[in-house]
Amino acid sequence: IFLRTSDVFTSEGLSVLDDLTQLTHLHEPAVLSSLQNRFDIDKIYTFTGPILIAVNPFKSIPGIYDEEVLKSFISTKPSTK
């Protein structure tokens, strides 16, 4: 049984999925683990198919509401950033 997603690191740091439907094992522990990983690197918005999940960061995140970032969530498909 896989309870968490595997942490994958690239040259830019922790790599996370932008869309939870891409998880290998789609169950509650994997979803929560992925949301935690994204939260840890200040990526508070996550797609789950057409649904956008927002996690309250309880802090200010510089650049989170820049025009480029906002446009990435308006597109029909999540960005690959």
C-alpha positions in Angstrom: 0.0 0.0 0.0 1.3 3.4 -1.0 0.3 6.0 1.6 2.4 8.9 0.3 3.7 10.2 -3.0 7.4 9.8 -3.6 9.4 13.0 -3.2 11.1 13.9 -6.5 13.9 16.5 -6.5 15.2 18.3 -9.6 17.9 20.9 -9.9 15.2 23.5 -9.0 14.3 21.6 -5.8 11.2 19.6 -4.9 9.2 18.7 -8.0 5.4 18.5 -7.5 2.4 17.8 -9.7 0.1 20.7 -10.7 -2.9 18.4 -11.2 -3.7 15.8 -8.6 -5.4 13.6 -11.2 -1.8 12.8 -12.3 -1.0 11.0 -9.1 -0.1 7.3 -9.5 -2.3 6.3 -6.5 -5.3 8.6 -6.1 -6.4 8.2 -2.5 -6.7 10.4 0.5 -3.1 9.9 1.9 -1.6 10.6 -1.5 -3.7 13.7 -2.0 -2.8 15.1 1.4 0.9 14.3 1.0 0.9 16.1 -2.4 -0.9 19.1 -0.9 1.6 19.2 1.9 4.5 19.1 -0.5 3.0 21.9 -2.5 2.3 23.9 0.6 5.9 23.5 1.8 7.2 25.2 -1.4 4.5 28.0 -1.3 2.4 26.5 -4.2 -1.0 27.0 -2.5 -3.1 26.4 -5.6 -3.6 22.9 -7.0 -5.8 21.5 -9.7 -7.8 18.4 -9.4 -9.1 18.0 -12.9 -11.2 21.1 -13.5 -11.4 22.0 -9.8 -8.9 24.4 -8.2 -8.0 23.7 -4.6 -6.5 26.5 -2.5 -4.7 26.0 0.8 -4.5 29.0 3.2 -0.8 29.7 3.7 -1.3 31.9 6.8 1.5 34.1 5.4 2.3 36.5 2.6 3.8 34.9 -0.5 5.6 37.3 -2.8 4.5 37.2 -6.4 1.5 34.9 -5.8 -0.9 37.4 -7.5 1.3 38.5 -10.4 -0.5 38.8 -13.7 1.4 35.8 -15.2 0.5 33.6 -12.2 -3.2 34.6 -12.3 -3.4 33.9 -16.1 -1.9 30.4 -15.6 -5.0 29.5 -13.5 -7.4 30.9 -16.1 -6.1 28.6 -18.9 -8.0 25.4 -19.7 -5.1 23.3 -18.8 -2.7 23.6 -15.8 0.7 24.9 -16.6 3.7 22.6 -16.5 5.8 24.8 -14.2 
